[in-house]
Amino acid sequence: MKQIQYNVKQWTTINEPNVMCTYFGTLLTTAGLVQPEEYDNFKCMHHITLAHAKAYRAFQEEKLEVQQISRENSSFLGTK
């Protein structure tokens, strides 16, 4: 992460993975891109939570300098 920290202008985390996974699961199945029985909402939430934890630990362990961290939820995308 230290190699890319100055090339990435904005880091984004996902707030409420259940909302995101439910939204995209519905979107994908409604569009006919995925069959409802093929989409696993819990697996989606599991992987998003693991990715978030891994990124958090990397920031903590490497003590990265970050200029902007954005936070995303269903109605807001902003800079802290």
Biopython code that builds the backbone (N, CA, C, O; Angstrom):
import numpy as np
from Bio.PDB.StructureBuilder import StructureBuilder

atoms = [
    (1, "MET", "N", (0.812, -1.187, 0.000)),
    (1, "MET", "CA", (0.000, 0.000, 0.000)),
    (1, "MET", "C", (0.857, 1.252, 0.000)),
    (1, "MET", "O", (0.441, 2.286, -0.523)),
    (2, "LYS", "N", (2.026, 1.176, 0.568)),
    (2, "LYS", "CA", (2.883, 2.363, 0.568)),
    (2, "LYS", "C", (3.273, 2.769, -0.846)),
    (2, "LYS", "O", (3.497, 3.950, -1.115)),
    (3, "GLN", "N", (3.355, 1.797, -1.750)),
    (3, "GLN", "CA", (3.733, 2.098, -3.126)),
    (3, "GLN", "C", (2.666, 2.907, -3.850)),
    (3, "GLN", "O", (2.985, 3.687, -4.747)),
    (4, "ILE", "N", (1.415, 2.732, -3.473)),
    (4, "ILE", "CA", (0.340, 3.415, -4.194)),
    (4, "ILE", "C", (-0.311, 4.537, -3.406)),
    (4, "ILE", "O", (-1.190, 5.213, -3.939)),
    (5, "GLN", "N", (0.083, 4.763, -2.160)),
    (5, "GLN", "CA", (-0.639, 5.722, -1.330)),
    (5, "GLN", "C", (-0.661, 7.138, -1.910)),
    (5, "GLN", "O", (-1.639, 7.857, -1.708)),
    (6, "TYR", "N", (0.376, 7.553, -2.616)),
    (6, "TYR", "CA", (0.391, 8.911, -3.157)),
    (6, "TYR", "C", (-0.229, 8.988, -4.546)),
    (6, "TYR", "O", (-0.496, 10.081, -5.043)),
    (7, "ASN", "N", (-0.459, 7.842, -5.175)),
    (7, "ASN", "CA", (-1.113, 7.825, -6.481)),
    (7, "ASN", "C", (-2.632, 7.781, -6.365)),
    (7, "ASN", "O", (-3.343, 8.145, -7.302)),
    (8, "VAL", "N", (-3.121, 7.340, -5.225)),
    (8, "VAL", "CA", (-4.563, 7.264, -5.010)),
    (8, "VAL", "C", (-4.999, 8.533, -4.304)),
    (8, "VAL", "O", (-4.566, 8.818, -3.187)),
    (9, "LYS", "N", (-5.863, 9.294, -4.968)),
    (9, "LYS", "CA", (-6.274, 10.575, -4.411)),
    (9, "LYS", "C", (-7.367, 10.439, -3.360)),
    (9, "LYS", "O", (-7.454, 11.259, -2.446)),
    (10, "GLN", "N", (-8.204, 9.406, -3.483)),
    (10, "GLN", "CA", (-9.299, 9.265, -2.542)),
    (10, "GLN", "C", (-9.561, 7.785, -2.260)),
    (10, "GLN", "O", (-9.743, 6.988, -3.180)),
    (11, "TRP", "N", (-9.577, 7.434, -0.979)),
    (11, "TRP", "CA", (-9.883, 6.073, -0.549)),
    (11, "TRP", "C", (-11.326, 6.054, -0.101)),
    (11, "TRP", "O", (-11.776, 6.988, 0.562)),
    (12, "THR", "N", (-12.059, 5.015, -0.444)),
    (12, "THR", "CA", (-13.473, 4.924, -0.104)),
    (12, "THR", "C", (-13.737, 3.636, 0.662)),
    (12, "THR", "O", (-13.255, 2.566, 0.290)),
    (13, "THR", "N", (-14.499, 3.752, 1.720)),
    (13, "THR", "CA", (-14.939, 2.558, 2.444)),
    (13, "THR", "C", (-16.430, 2.379, 2.202)),
    (13, "THR", "O", (-17.113, 3.313, 1.783)),
    (14, "ILE", "N", (-16.922, 1.206, 2.460)),
    (14, "ILE", "CA", (-18.328, 0.912, 2.244)),
    (14, "ILE", "C", (-19.018, 0.817, 3.593)),
    (14, "ILE", "O", (-18.686, -0.031, 4.421)),
    (15, "ASN", "N", (-19.971, 1.690, 3.795)),
    (15, "ASN", "CA", (-20.766, 1.687, 5.012)),
    (15, "ASN", "C", (-21.994, 0.819, 4.773)),
    (15, "ASN", "O", (-22.609, 0.905, 3.710)),
    (16, "GLU", "N", (-22.349, 0.009, 5.716)),
    (16, "GLU", "CA", (-23.517, -0.850, 5.649)),
    (16, "GLU", "C", (-23.463, -1.805, 4.446)),
    (16, "GLU", "O", (-24.220, -1.639, 3.489)),
    (17, "PRO", "N", (-22.577, -2.792, 4.493)),
    (17, "PRO", "CA", (-22.473, -3.738, 3.374)),
    (17, "PRO", "C", (-23.774, -4.458, 3.071)),
    (17, "PRO", "O", (-24.006, -4.860, 1.931)),
    (18, "ASN", "N", (-24.634, -4.628, 4.079)),
    (18, "ASN", "CA", (-25.910, -5.303, 3.818)),
    (18, "ASN", "C", (-26.777, -4.513, 2.842)),
    (18, "ASN", "O", (-27.455, -5.102, 1.999)),
    (19, "VAL", "N", (-26.760, -3.180, 2.950)),
    (19, "VAL", "CA", (-27.547, -2.341, 2.041)),
    (19, "VAL", "C", (-26.971, -2.430, 0.635)),
    (19, "VAL", "O", (-27.710, -2.584, -0.337)),
    (20, "MET", "N", (-25.650, -2.331, 0.529)),
    (20, "MET", "CA", (-25.021, -2.391, -0.785)),
    (20, "MET", "C", (-25.244, -3.744, -1.449)),
    (20, "MET", "O", (-25.584, -3.807, -2.631)),
    (21, "CYS", "N", (-25.056, -4.814, -0.705)),
    (21, "CYS", "CA", (-25.212, -6.155, -1.283)),
    (21, "CYS", "C", (-26.659, -6.427, -1.674)),
    (21, "CYS", "O", (-26.917, -7.042, -2.708)),
    (22, "THR", "N", (-27.595, -5.978, -0.863)),
    (22, "THR", "CA", (-29.002, -6.165, -1.197)),
    (22, "THR", "C", (-29.356, -5.364, -2.445)),
    (22, "THR", "O", (-30.047, -5.865, -3.333)),
    (23, "TYR", "N", (-28.885, -4.123, -2.513)),
    (23, "TYR", "CA", (-29.167, -3.268, -3.668)),
    (23, "TYR", "C", (-28.603, -3.888, -4.951)),
    (23, "TYR", "O", (-29.328, -4.054, -5.932)),
    (24, "PHE", "N", (-27.313, -4.229, -4.941)),
    (24, "PHE", "CA", (-26.702, -4.774, -6.154)),
    (24, "PHE", "C", (-27.222, -6.169, -6.483)),
    (24, "PHE", "O", (-27.314, -6.529, -7.657)),
    (25, "GLY", "N", (-27.558, -6.947, -5.480)),
    (25, "GLY", "CA", (-28.156, -8.250, -5.742)),
    (25, "GLY", "C", (-29.484, -8.108, -6.459)),
    (25, "GLY", "O", (-29.764, -8.823, -7.420)),
    (26, "THR", "N", (-30.302, -7.173, -5.980)),
    (26, "THR", "CA", (-31.590, -6.908, -6.627)),
    (26, "THR", "C", (-31.389, -6.367, -8.035)),
    (26, "THR", "O", (-32.084, -6.773, -8.966)),
    (27, "LEU", "N", (-30.449, -5.461, -8.186)),
    (27, "LEU", "CA", (-30.163, -4.877, -9.490)),
    (27, "LEU", "C", (-29.702, -5.945, -10.494)),
    (27, "LEU", "O", (-30.177, -5.985, -11.629)),
    (28, "LEU", "N", (-28.784, -6.797, -10.067)),
    (28, "LEU", "CA", (-28.260, -7.842, -10.959)),
    (28, "LEU", "C", (-29.314, -8.865, -11.337)),
    (28, "LEU", "O", (-29.375, -9.302, -12.486)),
    (29, "THR", "N", (-30.144, -9.251, -10.376)),
    (29, "THR", "CA", (-31.172, -10.250, -10.688)),
    (29, "THR", "C", (-32.296, -9.643, -11.521)),
    (29, "THR", "O", (-32.822, -10.303, -12.417)),
    (30, "THR", "N", (-32.668, -8.411, -11.244)),
    (30, "THR", "CA", (-33.710, -7.745, -12.022)),
    (30, "THR", "C", (-33.269, -7.551, -13.472)),
    (30, "THR", "O", (-34.074, -7.679, -14.394)),
    (31, "ALA", "N", (-31.989, -7.244, -13.665)),
    (31, "ALA", "CA", (-31.457, -7.053, -15.019)),
    (31, "ALA", "C", (-31.266, -8.381, -15.746)),
    (31, "ALA", "O", (-30.992, -8.403, -16.946)),
    (32, "GLY", "N", (-31.410, -9.483, -15.021)),
    (32, "GLY", "CA", (-31.251, -10.797, -15.637)),
    (32, "GLY", "C", (-29.804, -11.221, -15.815)),
    (32, "GLY", "O", (-29.516, -12.176, -16.537)),
    (33, "LEU", "N", (-28.889, -10.512, -15.156)),
    (33, "LEU", "CA", (-27.465, -10.843, -15.257)),
    (33, "LEU", "C", (-27.076, -12.002, -14.345)),
    (33, "LEU", "O", (-26.098, -12.705, -14.600)),
    (34, "VAL", "N", (-27.845, -12.191, -13.289)),
    (34, "VAL", "CA", (-27.603, -13.267, -12.329)),
    (34, "VAL", "C", (-28.943, -13.871, -11.949)),
    (34, "VAL", "O", (-29.926, -13.152, -11.768)),
    (35, "GLN", "N", (-28.984, -15.173, -11.830)),
    (35, "GLN", "CA", (-30.202, -15.840, -11.365)),
    (35, "GLN", "C", (-30.309, -15.656, -9.857)),
    (35, "GLN", "O", (-29.297, -15.699, -9.158)),
    (36, "PRO", "N", (-31.519, -15.453, -9.346)),
    (36, "PRO", "CA", (-31.671, -15.224, -7.897)),
    (36, "PRO", "C", (-31.034, -16.310, -7.035)),
    (36, "PRO", "O", (-30.479, -16.010, -5.978)),
    (37, "GLU", "N", (-31.106, -17.561, -7.471)),
    (37, "GLU", "CA", (-30.523, -18.647, -6.667)),
    (37, "GLU", "C", (-28.992, -18.652, -6.722)),
    (37, "GLU", "O", (-28.352, -19.340, -5.927)),
    (38, "GLU", "N", (-28.401, -17.897, -7.647)),
    (38, "GLU", "CA", (-26.941, -17.831, -7.765)),
    (38, "GLU", "C", (-26.344, -16.712, -6.911)),
    (38, "GLU", "O", (-25.146, -16.728, -6.627)),
    (39, "TYR", "N", (-27.150, -15.757, -6.505)),
    (39, "TYR", "CA", (-26.640, -14.612, -5.743)),
    (39, "TYR", "C", (-26.743, -14.896, -4.255)),
    (39, "TYR", "O", (-27.808, -15.260, -3.756)),
    (40, "ASP", "N", (-25.641, -14.729, -3.553)),
    (40, "ASP", "CA", (-25.593, -14.992, -2.115)),
    (40, "ASP", "C", (-25.302, -13.689, -1.374)),
    (40, "ASP", "O", (-24.159, -13.234, -1.325)),
    (41, "ASN", "N", (-26.331, -13.102, -0.806)),
    (41, "ASN", "CA", (-26.205, -11.829, -0.109)),
    (41, "ASN", "C", (-25.223, -11.919, 1.068)),
    (41, "ASN", "O", (-24.453, -10.987, 1.301)),
    (42, "PHE", "N", (-25.248, -13.018, 1.797)),
    (42, "PHE", "CA", (-24.354, -13.169, 2.949)),
    (42, "PHE", "C", (-22.897, -13.311, 2.512)),
    (42, "PHE", "O", (-21.997, -12.812, 3.187)),
    (43, "LYS", "N", (-22.665, -13.977, 1.403)),
    (43, "LYS", "CA", (-21.304, -14.112, 0.886)),
    (43, "LYS", "C", (-20.772, -12.738, 0.450)),
    (43, "LYS", "O", (-19.606, -12.414, 0.679)),
    (44, "CYS", "N", (-21.630, -11.949, -0.171)),
    (44, "CYS", "CA", (-21.254, -10.589, -0.568)),
    (44, "CYS", "C", (-20.854, -9.765, 0.662)),
    (44, "CYS", "O", (-19.805, -9.121, 0.670)),
    (45, "MET", "N", (-21.698, -9.790, 1.698)),
    (45, "MET", "CA", (-21.400, -9.033, 2.923)),
    (45, "MET", "C", (-20.122, -9.538, 3.591)),
    (45, "MET", "O", (-19.332, -8.748, 4.110)),
    (46, "HIS", "N", (-19.927, -10.833, 3.576)),
    (46, "HIS", "CA", (-18.737, -11.444, 4.170)),
    (46, "HIS", "C", (-17.468, -10.910, 3.493)),
    (46, "HIS", "O", (-16.521, -10.509, 4.169)),
    (47, "HIS", "N", (-17.457, -10.907, 2.175)),
    (47, "HIS", "CA", (-16.258, -10.476, 1.448)),
    (47, "HIS", "C", (-16.011, -8.968, 1.554)),
    (47, "HIS", "O", (-14.863, -8.528, 1.606)),
    (48, "ILE", "N", (-17.071, -8.192, 1.583)),
    (48, "ILE", "CA", (-16.905, -6.744, 1.769)),
    (48, "ILE", "C", (-16.329, -6.453, 3.150)),
    (48, "ILE", "O", (-15.448, -5.603, 3.290)),
    (49, "THR", "N", (-16.819, -7.150, 4.169)),
    (49, "THR", "CA", (-16.315, -6.949, 5.524)),
    (49, "THR", "C", (-14.853, -7.377, 5.634)),
    (49, "THR", "O", (-14.062, -6.697, 6.289)),
    (50, "LEU", "N", (-14.482, -8.487, 5.006)),
    (50, "LEU", "CA", (-13.080, -8.920, 5.014)),
    (50, "LEU", "C", (-12.181, -7.905, 4.318)),
    (50, "LEU", "O", (-11.096, -7.593, 4.808)),
    (51, "ALA", "N", (-12.631, -7.391, 3.177)),
    (51, "ALA", "CA", (-11.838, -6.403, 2.446)),
    (51, "ALA", "C", (-11.673, -5.126, 3.257)),
    (51, "ALA", "O", (-10.595, -4.531, 3.272)),
    (52, "HIS", "N", (-12.728, -4.709, 3.924)),
    (52, "HIS", "CA", (-12.662, -3.511, 4.755)),
    (52, "HIS", "C", (-11.663, -3.706, 5.903)),
    (52, "HIS", "O", (-10.850, -2.825, 6.183)),
    (53, "ALA", "N", (-11.731, -4.853, 6.553)),
    (53, "ALA", "CA", (-10.818, -5.143, 7.666)),
    (53, "ALA", "C", (-9.367, -5.199, 7.192)),
    (53, "ALA", "O", (-8.465, -4.703, 7.868)),
    (54, "LYS", "N", (-9.150, -5.804, 6.032)),
    (54, "LYS", "CA", (-7.787, -5.899, 5.502)),
    (54, "LYS", "C", (-7.224, -4.511, 5.177)),
    (54, "LYS", "O", (-6.063, -4.228, 5.472)),
    (55, "ALA", "N", (-8.038, -3.657, 4.577)),
    (55, "ALA", "CA", (-7.594, -2.297, 4.264)),
    (55, "ALA", "C", (-7.334, -1.509, 5.540)),
    (55, "ALA", "O", (-6.342, -0.785, 5.628)),
    (56, "TYR", "N", (-8.209, -1.642, 6.528)),
    (56, "TYR", "CA", (-8.031, -0.948, 7.798)),
    (56, "TYR", "C", (-6.721, -1.353, 8.459)),
    (56, "TYR", "O", (-5.964, -0.501, 8.925)),
    (57, "ARG", "N", (-6.458, -2.647, 8.498)),
    (57, "ARG", "CA", (-5.213, -3.133, 9.116)),
    (57, "ARG", "C", (-3.984, -2.633, 8.358)),
    (57, "ARG", "O", (-2.975, -2.277, 8.967)),
    (58, "ALA", "N", (-4.072, -2.610, 7.045)),
    (58, "ALA", "CA", (-2.936, -2.125, 6.251)),
    (58, "ALA", "C", (-2.645, -0.663, 6.578)),
    (58, "ALA", "O", (-1.483, -0.282, 6.718)),
    (59, "PHE", "N", (-3.680, 0.156, 6.700)),
    (59, "PHE", "CA", (-3.485, 1.560, 7.061)),
    (59, "PHE", "C", (-2.869, 1.684, 8.441)),
    (59, "PHE", "O", (-1.964, 2.493, 8.644)),
    (60, "GLN", "N", (-3.349, 0.892, 9.394)),
    (60, "GLN", "CA", (-2.843, 0.966, 10.755)),
    (60, "GLN", "C", (-1.399, 0.478, 10.860)),
    (60, "GLN", "O", (-0.571, 1.119, 11.507)),
    (61, "GLU", "N", (-1.099, -0.644, 10.229)),
    (61, "GLU", "CA", (0.230, -1.244, 10.329)),
    (61, "GLU", "C", (1.290, -0.414, 9.608)),
    (61, "GLU", "O", (2.419, -0.296, 10.086)),
    (62, "GLU", "N", (0.935, 0.152, 8.476)),
    (62, "GLU", "CA", (1.917, 0.894, 7.687)),
    (62, "GLU", "C", (1.912, 2.385, 8.004)),
    (62, "GLU", "O", (2.729, 3.142, 7.479)),
    (63, "LYS", "N", (0.980, 2.805, 8.875)),
    (63, "LYS", "CA", (0.879, 4.208, 9.273)),
    (63, "LYS", "C", (0.909, 5.137, 8.052)),
    (63, "LYS", "O", (1.719, 6.061, 7.971)),
    (64, "LEU", "N", (0.023, 4.871, 7.131)),
    (64, "LEU", "CA", (-0.025, 5.625, 5.886)),
    (64, "LEU", "C", (-0.547, 7.036, 6.105)),
    (64, "LEU", "O", (-1.414, 7.275, 6.946)),
    (65, "GLU", "N", (-0.005, 7.958, 5.335)),
    (65, "GLU", "CA", (-0.505, 9.322, 5.343)),
    (65, "GLU", "C", (-1.605, 9.406, 4.294)),
    (65, "GLU", "O", (-1.395, 9.100, 3.120)),
    (66, "VAL", "N", (-2.745, 9.816, 4.732)),
    (66, "VAL", "CA", (-3.884, 9.895, 3.818)),
    (66, "VAL", "C", (-4.410, 11.313, 3.830)),
    (66, "VAL", "O", (-4.662, 11.887, 4.890)),
    (67, "GLN", "N", (-4.576, 11.880, 2.635)),
    (67, "GLN", "CA", (-5.099, 13.236, 2.547)),
    (67, "GLN", "C", (-6.615, 13.250, 2.582)),
    (67, "GLN", "O", (-7.217, 14.128, 3.200)),
    (68, "GLN", "N", (-7.239, 12.277, 1.919)),
    (68, "GLN", "CA", (-8.695, 12.236, 1.890)),
    (68, "GLN", "C", (-9.178, 10.811, 2.104)),
    (68, "GLN", "O", (-8.674, 9.867, 1.495)),
    (69, "ILE", "N", (-10.140, 10.677, 2.958)),
    (69, "ILE", "CA", (-10.831, 9.396, 3.126)),
    (69, "ILE", "C", (-12.309, 9.702, 2.951)),
    (69, "ILE", "O", (-12.852, 10.559, 3.649)),
    (70, "SER", "N", (-12.947, 9.027, 2.049)),
    (70, "SER", "CA", (-14.379, 9.291, 1.871)),
    (70, "SER", "C", (-15.174, 8.168, 2.498)),
    (70, "SER", "O", (-14.692, 7.047, 2.662)),
    (71, "ARG", "N", (-16.374, 8.491, 2.836)),
    (71, "ARG", "CA", (-17.260, 7.528, 3.458)),
    (71, "ARG", "C", (-18.518, 7.457, 2.602)),
    (71, "ARG", "O", (-19.082, 8.485, 2.227)),
    (72, "GLU", "N", (-18.943, 6.263, 2.303)),
    (72, "GLU", "CA", (-20.105, 6.097, 1.419)),
    (72, "GLU", "C", (-21.202, 5.358, 2.133)),
    (72, "GLU", "O", (-20.958, 4.352, 2.800)),
    (73, "ASN", "N", (-22.402, 5.850, 1.995)),
    (73, "ASN", "CA", (-23.569, 5.082, 2.397)),
    (73, "ASN", "C", (-24.625, 5.287, 1.323)),
    (73, "ASN", "O", (-24.313, 5.805, 0.251)),
    (74, "SER", "N", (-25.838, 4.903, 1.576)),
    (74, "SER", "CA", (-26.832, 4.893, 0.520)),
    (74, "SER", "C", (-27.189, 6.274, 0.002)),
    (74, "SER", "O", (-27.715, 6.377, -1.106)),
    (75, "SER", "N", (-26.929, 7.347, 0.749)),
    (75, "SER", "CA", (-27.369, 8.664, 0.287)),
    (75, "SER", "C", (-26.275, 9.724, 0.308)),
    (75, "SER", "O", (-26.559, 10.872, -0.032)),
    (76, "PHE", "N", (-25.045, 9.406, 0.688)),
    (76, "PHE", "CA", (-24.026, 10.439, 0.855)),
    (76, "PHE", "C", (-22.666, 9.922, 0.458)),
    (76, "PHE", "O", (-22.296, 8.799, 0.801)),
    (77, "LEU", "N", (-21.932, 10.724, -0.252)),
    (77, "LEU", "CA", (-20.526, 10.434, -0.524)),
    (77, "LEU", "C", (-19.784, 11.718, -0.235)),
    (77, "LEU", "O", (-19.979, 12.722, -0.920)),
    (78, "GLY", "N", (-18.935, 11.692, 0.775)),
    (78, "GLY", "CA", (-18.259, 12.917, 1.170)),
    (78, "GLY", "C", (-16.839, 12.677, 1.599)),
    (78, "GLY", "O", (-16.367, 11.541, 1.635)),
    (79, "THR", "N", (-16.165, 13.745, 1.923)),
    (79, "THR", "CA", (-14.777, 13.676, 2.348)),
    (79, "THR", "C", (-14.701, 14.047, 3.813)),
    (79, "THR", "O", (-15.286, 15.034, 4.260)),
    (80, "LYS", "N", (-13.972, 13.239, 4.541)),
    (80, "LYS", "CA", (-13.779, 13.521, 5.973)),
    (80, "LYS", "C", (-12.679, 14.531, 6.131)),
    (80, "LYS", "O", (-12.350, 14.913, 7.254)),
]
sb = StructureBuilder()
sb.init_structure("model")
sb.init_model(0)
sb.init_chain("A")
sb.init_seg("    ")
for serial, (resi, resn, name, xyz) in enumerate(atoms, 1):
    if name == "N":
        sb.init_residue(resn, " ", resi, " ")
    sb.init_atom(name, np.array(xyz, "f"), 0.0, 1.0, " ", f" {name:<3s}", serial, name[0])
structure = sb.get_structure()
